[in-house]
Amino acid sequence: TSTTASPLNSTRRTWALRALALTVLVSAAVMAMKPAAADEDSEREQLARISYELQRLQSMVDEASRRAPTGQRISFRYEWLKRDLALVQRGVDDHLDAPRQPRAIPPLRGEYRQ
């Protein structure tokens, strides 16, 4: 048995990662197109699930990057994919962490003369 990955397996792994990333992004886009009357809690649950799946996907990309063959004429840019996934992750998490209601601002006194 050979311990090195064949070019065919490497190509399949690369395409599998691309397909998985595309699936996650398409799923996020489809959920974003739901009617405005959608339940807010349901949306938050779905976004939390997307965030979780993005974390898992980032782990998979890290593993694929570690196992990627070196010295190829054309190589997959794992760093670019990781950067893009982190950007999407940050956007989802920022939305999830945003306050649900605007914070109350105390009224101004207005009269500054004595």
C-alpha positions in Angstrom: 0.0 0.0 0.0 1.3 3.5 -0.9 1.4 6.1 1.8 1.3 9.1 -0.6 -2.0 10.4 -2.0 -2.4 9.9 -5.7 -3.1 12.9 -7.9 -6.6 11.6 -8.5 -7.4 11.4 -4.8 -6.0 14.8 -4.3 -8.2 16.2 -7.1 -11.3 14.5 -5.7 -10.6 15.9 -2.2 -10.1 19.3 -3.6 -13.4 19.1 -5.5 -15.2 17.7 -2.4 -14.0 20.7 -0.4 -15.1 23.1 -3.0 -18.5 21.4 -3.2 -18.9 21.5 0.5 -18.0 25.1 0.7 -20.4 26.0 -2.1 -23.2 24.0 -0.4 -22.7 26.0 2.9 -22.7 29.3 1.1 -25.8 28.4 -1.1 -27.6 27.2 2.1 -26.9 30.5 3.8 -28.1 32.5 0.7 -31.3 30.5 0.5 -32.1 31.0 4.1 -31.5 34.7 3.7 -34.2 34.9 1.0 -37.0 33.7 3.3 -40.0 36.0 3.7 -39.5 38.9 6.1 -42.3 37.5 8.4 -40.1 34.5 9.2 -39.8 33.7 12.9 -36.8 35.5 14.3 -35.9 32.7 16.7 -36.0 30.2 13.9 -33.6 32.4 11.9 -31.3 32.6 14.8 -31.3 28.8 15.2 -30.5 28.4 11.5 -27.7 30.9 11.6 -26.3 29.2 14.7 -26.3 26.0 12.8 -24.6 27.6 9.9 -22.0 29.0 12.3 -21.4 25.5 13.7 -21.1 24.0 10.2 -18.7 26.7 9.1 -16.5 25.8 12.2 -16.5 22.2 11.1 -15.7 23.1 7.6 -12.8 25.2 8.7 -11.5 22.1 10.6 -11.8 20.0 7.4 -9.9 22.6 5.4 -7.2 22.7 8.0 -6.8 19.0 7.8 -6.8 19.0 4.0 -4.2 21.7 4.0 -1.9 19.7 6.3 -2.3 16.6 4.1 -2.0 18.4 0.8 0.9 17.2 -1.4 3.7 19.7 -1.9 5.7 20.5 -5.0 2.7 20.4 -7.4 2.7 22.7 -10.4 -0.8 23.8 -9.5 -1.9 23.7 -5.9 -5.1 24.6 -4.1 -5.0 27.9 -2.2 -6.1 26.7 1.2 -5.2 30.0 2.8 -7.6 31.9 0.6 -10.4 29.4 1.3 -9.7 29.7 5.1 -9.7 33.5 4.9 -13.0 33.5 3.0 -14.6 31.0 5.4 -13.4 33.1 8.4 -15.0 36.2 6.8 -18.4 34.4 6.3 -18.1 33.0 9.9 -17.4 36.5 11.3 -20.5 37.9 9.4 -22.8 35.2 10.7 -21.5 35.5 14.3 -21.7 39.3 14.2 -25.3 39.1 13.3 -26.0 36.5 16.0 -24.1 38.6 18.6 -25.9 41.8 17.7 -28.4 43.1 20.3 -31.9 42.0 19.5 -33.4 45.3 20.6 -32.0 48.8 20.4 -30.7 49.9 23.8 -32.7 52.5 25.6 -31.1 55.9 25.7 -31.9 58.1 28.7 -33.7 61.4 27.7 -31.6 64.6 27.5 -32.3 67.3 30.1 -32.2 70.0 27.5 -32.2 73.0 29.9 -28.5 74.0 30.5 -29.0 77.5 31.9 -29.6 78.1 35.6 
